[in-house]
C-alpha cells in the first residue's frame, strides 16, 4: 500500500519501505543544561537543509519545568517555524509535537495552515496529549481529561480545514457552518502525526492519524509495534501510514566505534549507525529525527559527517552526487 499524497513536506519525508533522516532543533549540545543557548541556530538550520536532511523538528514546551529537565528550543513552535519558513526553501518543517489539550484548536489550526501556506506546503504537524503534569494546573486544565481533550481538539482541527465547517458537542466550541477559518492548507488537509498513544487506543490512532511517532525501542519490540500498527491501518484505510521515531546520538570520530547506550539512543560510530538505520528501514521505520543534545563532538563536523557517511546510504540523489 502507498502512503497518501498530502503536502510537499509529508510527501518528501515519508516514502514506503524507505528511511529518511531529519534533525531535532535546537541543533546543539546542551546535555548539562536544560535550557539551550540557541547560538548559531539559524546557520545550522540552513546547513542541514543544504546537506540534504529531509526535515527539522521543533517541540511544543509551553513552560520550563525543571523536574523534566528539558526546555526544548524555548521559542514558540509556530512563531519559530514561521520564521524558519522564510529562511528555508525545501526542508520539511515538523512539530514534534503540539500538546493539543494545552491550546485552543482554532489557534493551532490557523497557525498550522498559515505556516503550511508560507512554506509552500512543508508543514508536518505532530500532535500529542501532553505529559508534563505541571503545565496543566498552570493553565487551569484538568490533566486527567487530556485524552478527551485531545480527541476533541483533533476533531476540531480536522473540521476547521473544511469550508465553513460544522461541528457540535465539542469541548472547545461549536461550529455552525456560518463562519470560516482562513487560510486553508495547501493540500486537502494538514498532515497530523500522533505521538505515542496520546491517551487513545492504537486503533483510534491508526484510523484518524496520518502517521505514528513512537519512541526508540529494541528492534524486535519496534518491529512488533510497527507490524501491529500497519495491520490496523490496513483494516481501516485505503492508504498505508508512516512510522517515525527520534534517536539521540553521540557520534564518534572512530567510524567503527560500537554502540553504547545513552538516553533514548547511542554513543556510536558512523558505520554502526548506518547498519542500525538499515535495520530500522528493514522493520518499517520511515523517518528518524536525530537529536544531538548529548553529542560531544562539535556540531558542524557532526552534521557534515552524517551527511557524508550516513545519508548517501539512504538517499539515491546524494549517492549519485557523491560518486560523480
Secondary structure, 3 states (H helix, E strand, C coil): CCECCCCHHHHHHCCCCCCEEEEECCCCCCCCCCCCCCCCHHHHHHHHHHHCCCEEEECCCCCCCCCCCCCCCCCCHHHHHHHHHCCCCCCEEEEEEEEHHHCCHHHHHHHHHHHHHHCCCCEEEEEECCCCHHHHHHCCCCHHHHHHHHHHHHHHHHHHCCCCCEECCCCCCCEECCCCCCCCCCCCCCCEEEECCCCCCHHHHHHHCCEEEECCCCHHHHHHHHHHHHHHHHHHCCCECEEEEEEEEEECCCCCCCCEEECCEEEECHHHHHHHHHHHHHHCCCEEEEECCCCCCCHHHHHHHHHHHCHHHCCHHHHHHHCC
